[in-house]
């Protein structure tokens, strides 16, 4: 059986995002169409599927690095802000987006709360492993 570790991250996130959007019916809030992903960004995301891509990426990070808290995820998705003539400075990503995604994963029991963050459950692990196995069996 193939695991998430054996699939390239870009492909795994792409597959999981499509599956979360179409099959799992992972909900995107109405306000997410108009929000920036952090203070370091100048505009909202151009891709309409950015919510599911971020969700799949967070689930993969929890699978690989778990348990992971919101603060570590904010740093992981943060970036440098263009401040004009001043030197660039690192800013963390938006915590609300990450918290809402984690709460949705808790509702569908893909993750669970532990003392130091979120941890993937056996249901979430088997979900990602099934997606990885399907990808590896596809003819190339």
Residue, then its C-alpha position, 0 to 999 in steps of 0.5 A: x500500500x502506498x503512503x503519502x510519503x511516496x507521492x510528490x507533495x504537489x500531486x498529493x495536494x492537488x488530488x486531495x483538494x479535488x477530492x475534498x471539494x467534490x466527494x467529501x463536500x468540505x465547505x468553504x465559508x462565504x467570506x473566504x471569497x474576499x479575504x487575504x490569506x495573511x498580512x504579507x499578501x496584497x490581494x486575495x488569492x486568484x485561484x477559486x479553489x484556494x480554500x481546498x488547496x490550503x485544506x489539503x496542504x494542512x491535512x498533509x502537514x498534519x499527517x507528516x509532521x503531526x501533532x501541529x498547532x495553529x502557530x506552527x501552521x501560521x509560520x509555515x504559510x506566512x511570507x515576506x511583506x513588500x514594504x516599499x523601500x524598507x527591508x522586507x519583513x516576515x509576517x505570519x499567515x492568517x490564523x482564522x483561516x487555519x482555525x476554521x479549516x482545522x475545525x472542519x477537519x475535526x467535524x469530519x473526524x480527520x483530525x483530533x485535538x491533543x495537548x500540543x495541537x492537532x493530530x491526524x486520526x486513523x480515519x484521516x490517515x486512511x483517507x490520505x493513504x487511499x488517495x495515494x494508492x489510487x494515484x500510484x495505480x493510475x497508468x502514467 
